Amino acid sequence: MIPIALAELRMLVRNRLVLFCAVLIPLAFGAFLILNDTGTGGAGAIATLQITIMIAMGVYVSGTTTLAARRQTLMLKRMRSGAISDGAILTGLVVPLVVVSVIQIALVLSILSFTAGAPANAVLLIIAVLLTEVMFVGFALATAGVTNSPEHAQVTTLPLFFATIAIAFWVMTTGTAELTWVKRLLPGGGIAELIGAAWNGGASVDLLALLLPSVVWVIAAMYFARTMFKWEPRA
């Protein structure tokens, strides 16, 4: 797994398009949100949108593009013919993107903490970030299964990409006093509220109610990844 991850990291640095999508665009979004705070929802809302957008772009879109590219060039097929397990192959391919994403988020949230105050519950925030990372990794594997080429990934990732961002924005701007469970059960809704609660503070009972739909979506993403991912090139 480690050799695959290191090789993938080298290819990530060399591929300008993937590097731009995975590194520069998420950082640009994070900086934009810090510099253009409208005051709606406070620092918790900014952190939520930063995390959602950065992981959706850096892990989901880039991950789908990478997996589709490796399958199209038959790299997945060649690696699978060796002694490495399927899980180790896929882990090695997505770990570099996750590591880069975590570093980006740590950097941007550190700046946000300096400018707007530290989060109320750092441990819960870390849990929320990890849940979001795993969820989007699962969705990247699933979406790659219906993506013919790296170029096609720019289309197949759009529905879920915009849906999760729109839901996070909806939750952060309107709260969950109304349509509480509808918002929590939508993809990314529970995680968005969980991040906001971790930053702004929240009751333990509410946090338990947020963790359940968040974990459910992680499990669902992994299920879709397992059932939809394809190793052979698509026609």
C-alpha positions in Angstrom: 0.0 0.0 0.0 2.8 2.5 0.9 4.6 2.1 -2.4 1.3 2.7 -4.2 0.6 5.8 -2.1 4.1 7.2 -2.7 3.8 6.6 -6.4 0.4 8.2 -6.5 1.7 11.2 -4.6 4.4 11.7 -7.2 1.9 11.5 -10.0 -0.3 14.0 -8.1 2.5 16.5 -8.0 3.2 16.0 -11.7 -0.4 16.2 -12.9 -1.2 19.8 -13.1 -4.9 19.4 -13.5 -5.4 17.1 -10.5 -2.9 19.2 -8.5 -4.9 22.3 -9.3 -8.3 20.6 -8.3 -6.9 18.8 -5.2 -4.7 21.6 -3.7 -5.1 25.1 -5.1 -8.9 25.3 -5.6 -9.8 24.0 -2.1 -7.3 26.4 -0.5 -8.7 29.2 -2.6 -12.2 28.5 -1.4 -11.0 28.3 2.2 -9.3 31.7 2.0 -12.3 33.2 0.2 -14.6 32.2 3.0 -12.3 33.7 5.7 -11.9 37.0 3.8 -15.6 37.3 2.9 -17.4 36.5 6.2 -20.9 37.8 5.9 -21.6 37.1 9.6 -24.3 34.5 8.9 -23.8 31.6 11.3 -20.5 32.9 12.6 -17.2 31.0 12.6 -19.1 27.6 12.8 -20.8 28.3 9.5 -17.5 29.3 7.8 -15.8 26.2 9.2 -18.6 24.0 7.9 -18.5 25.4 4.4 -14.7 25.3 4.3 -14.6 21.6 5.3 -17.4 20.6 3.0 -16.1 22.4 0.0 -12.5 21.5 0.5 -13.1 17.8 1.0 -15.7 17.6 -1.8 -13.3 19.2 -4.2 -10.0 17.8 -3.0 -11.1 14.2 -2.2 -14.4 13.5 -4.0 -13.8 15.2 -7.4 -10.1 14.6 -7.5 -10.5 11.0 -6.2 -13.1 10.2 -8.8 -10.9 11.7 -11.5 -7.8 9.8 -10.3 -9.6 6.4 -10.1 -11.2 6.9 -13.5 -7.8 7.7 -15.0 -6.0 4.8 -13.4 -8.7 2.4 -14.7 -8.7 3.9 -18.2 -4.9 3.3 -18.5 -5.4 -0.3 -17.2 -3.2 0.5 -14.2 -5.9 -0.9 -11.8 -6.0 -4.1 -13.8 -2.3 -4.5 -13.7 -2.0 -3.8 -10.0 -4.8 -6.2 -9.3 -3.0 -9.0 -11.1 -0.3 -8.9 -8.4 -0.3 -10.1 -4.8 -1.6 -6.8 -3.4 -5.2 -7.0 -2.1 -8.0 -4.9 -3.6 -8.3 -2.9 -0.4 -4.6 -2.1 -0.3 -4.7 -0.9 -3.9 -7.6 1.5 -3.4 -6.3 2.7 -0.1 -2.9 3.5 -1.7 -4.6 5.5 -4.4 -6.8 7.6 -2.2 -4.6 8.1 0.9 -2.4 10.9 -0.7 -5.6 12.9 -1.5 -6.9 12.4 2.0 -3.5 13.4 3.6 -3.3 16.5 1.4 -6.9 17.4 2.3 -6.3 17.0 6.1 -3.2 19.3 5.9 -5.2 21.9 3.9 -8.1 21.8 6.4 -5.7 22.0 9.4 -4.0 25.1 7.8 -7.3 26.9 7.0 -9.0 26.1 10.3 -5.9 27.3 12.2 -6.2 30.6 10.4 -9.9 30.7 11.2 -9.2 29.9 14.8 -6.7 32.8 15.0 -9.1 35.3 13.4 -12.4 34.2 14.9 -11.6 32.1 18.0 -10.9 28.4 18.6 -13.6 25.7 18.3 -15.5 24.8 21.4 -14.9 21.0 21.0 -11.7 20.2 19.0 -12.1 16.4 19.4 -15.6 16.5 18.0 -14.4 18.7 15.1 -11.7 16.1 14.3 -14.3 13.3 14.3 -16.5 15.4 12.0 -13.7 16.0 9.6 -12.7 12.3 9.5 -16.4 11.3 8.9 -16.5 13.7 6.0 -13.3 12.4 4.6 -14.4 8.8 4.7 -17.9 9.6 3.3 -16.4 11.4 0.3 -13.8 8.7 -0.3 -16.7 6.2 -0.5 -18.7 8.5 -2.9 -15.5 8.9 -5.0 -15.2 5.1 -5.4 -18.9 4.8 -6.2 -18.9 7.7 -8.7 -15.8 6.4 -10.4 -17.8 3.2 -11.1 -20.1 5.2 -13.5 -17.4 7.5 -14.9 -16.0 6.6 -18.3 -12.9 8.8 -18.3 -11.1 11.5 -16.2 -12.8 14.2 -18.3 -16.2 12.6 -17.7 -15.6 12.9 -13.9 -16.2 16.7 -14.2 -19.8 15.8 -15.1 -20.5 12.7 -13.0 -19.4 14.4 -9.7 -21.4 17.6 -10.2 -24.8 16.4 -8.8 -23.4 15.2 -5.4 -20.8 17.9 -5.2 -23.3 20.7 -5.5 -26.0 18.9 -3.5 -23.8 18.4 -0.4 -22.5 22.1 -0.5 -26.1 23.4 -1.0 -27.3 21.3 1.9 -24.5 22.4 4.2 -25.2 26.0 3.2 -29.0 25.5 3.9 -28.3 23.9 7.3 -25.9 26.7 8.3 -28.1 29.6 7.2 -31.5 28.4 8.3 -30.6 26.2 11.3 -32.4 23.0 12.2 -35.3 24.4 14.3 -37.6 23.5 11.4 -37.4 20.3 9.3 -34.8 19.0 11.8 -34.6 15.4 10.7 -35.1 16.2 7.0 -32.0 18.3 7.1 -30.0 15.9 9.2 -30.8 12.9 6.9 -29.9 14.6 3.7 -26.3 13.8 2.5 -24.0 15.9 4.5 -26.7 17.6 6.5 -25.9 15.8 9.7 -22.2 16.3 9.3 -22.7 20.0 8.5 -24.6 20.5 11.8 -22.1 18.4 13.6 -19.2 20.6 12.5 -21.2 23.7 13.4 -21.9 22.3 16.9 -18.3 21.3 17.3 -17.2 24.8 16.6 -19.9 26.8 18.4 -20.7 24.3 21.2 -23.8 22.1 21.6 -25.6 19.8 24.1 -24.4 16.2 24.3 -27.9 14.9 23.5 -27.9 16.9 20.3 -24.5 15.7 19.3 -25.5 12.1 19.7 -28.5 12.8 17.4 -26.1 14.3 14.8 -23.5 11.5 15.0 -26.1 8.8 14.0 -27.1 10.2 10.5 -23.5 11.2 9.9 -22.3 7.6 10.5 -25.2 6.2 8.5 -24.1 8.3 5.4 -20.5 7.0 5.9 -21.8 3.5 5.9 -24.0 4.2 2.8 -21.1 5.7 0.9 -19.0 2.6 1.7 -21.8 0.4 0.5 -22.2 2.3 -2.8 -18.4 2.1 -3.2 -18.4 -1.6 -2.8 -21.3 -2.3 -5.1 -20.7 0.4 -7.9 -16.9 0.5 -8.3 -15.5 -1.1 -11.4 -12.0 -2.4 -12.1 -12.3 -2.8 -15.8 -12.4 0.1 -18.2 -16.0 1.3 -19.1 -17.1 1.3 -22.7 
